[in-house]
Amino acid sequence: MAEGVIDLNGSTYDDTVKSGVVLVDFWAPWCGPCTAQIPILEKVAAAVGSKAVISKVNVDEAPELAAKYGIRSIPTLILLKDGESKQQFVGVQQEATLVSAIEAEL
């Protein structure tokens, strides 16, 4: 698991996203851009600390979650607040972009 980034699956997802600000990265290990996103997520997790949860969902292991949000390409990152989708990013995102989006929801 990436430092400060928690892995979510079908059984842990709903409890994790139901309250607070959560950034979810929908990814797969075979996806090159997805693996490039992981160290950026680690920096985001360090930057926001306990103010927000930074997480990832392997779309191969939890296809039902990808389907729930209509994920068609990965990486796709979704920013949620209290379980509600606030913003969606497709493709590799930079640390500053993600941190500012998270801070706007705090």
Secondary structure, 3 states (H helix, E strand, C coil): CCCCEEEECCCCHHHHHCCCEEEEEEECCCCHHHHHHHHHHHHHHHHHHHHCEEEEEECCCCHHHHHHCCCCCCCEEEEEECCEEEEEEECCCCHHHHHHHHHHHC
